Amino acid sequence: NRANENKVKAVETREPVVVGRGTADIMETGVLKKFHDAPPPPPGAAPHNGVVLILYGGRFGGGYFLSYALPRMAEHFFRCYPYPLHVFYESSVGDDELLKIRRQVPMTNVTFELISFEKLPKGVTEEKVSRWKTEGAQKKFQGRGYRQMCRFWAGVVWGFNSLKPYKYYLRLDTDSIIPTVVPQDPFSKMVENHCSYGFNRLKGENPYVTTHLWDTVLQWGRTEPGFDSAARDRLTSFALKNNAYWGPMYYNNFEVGTFALKNHPLYKSFFTYVDTKEPFGIFRYRWGDAPLHTLPITAILEKDEYCNYTRKEFPYQHNPDKKDLKPISHGSCTG
């Protein structure tokens, strides 16, 4: 209603506060973080301390999300499980788009955090990125913006102060489709099974975008004291087939996890090494966030700390054609 819309507008246009570990951290990560506050969720609205994360803006925004993905998220998920939604957005996104997002998810709280992909990490220049993305096989793959997105999800985002109140997260993309009502609270499965990471698909990455990634893992391992024999055994038995790296990755356009995992010393050590050392593979070779987060997660977790979500437990499609989408279902929540 109009009263709620006015309240939302006041929240969204309030003078933002800068969050992070300080100006030096903001400059070092190359991400300017501004957080628009919002009221806390009502007591008992969601049984677990979780949040849903989405990056919106640039190539990761627009009509598909607003017209197809978000309405299905609202009706098939948030209506049944009103966890807060935290939206990261770029400066190109207008207030009208943010308000459209808020209007479509009236059953839960929505917060918006402004980020910028303008700055590159130390050691990477615009000239280098322009050259790297046009060399050899790299001509076939995504450019600067996509690589910044990979860096963001691989490591930068997990230390944001705005996310520190939460224990669990569910990441979705702007082309994530939830085709039917989700029959089970995904965070309940994590809690009941004592899981630290949840996924719905494991596959091998394109070898052209994992160039020298395993070599970098080995280099990092030789310098990281926390990468002990147990972590090494877990990782090598998972990542190698016939002594060759096959690029395994947990698809992370849908993933459920704990913030403690993504802030584990070994995870942070690996990302820092990848982000600050040659060959700067995120920008040079388009290393994706999926294989990058899979590697340290595998080194850290035991087998019984994973939750595998079937499509019956969490119905999911990634970027289906609009003509193939089923009508929105208004069925009862069964979770």
Disulfide bonds with the S-S distance in Angstrom:
Cys80-Cys333 2.03
Cys195-Cys307 2.12
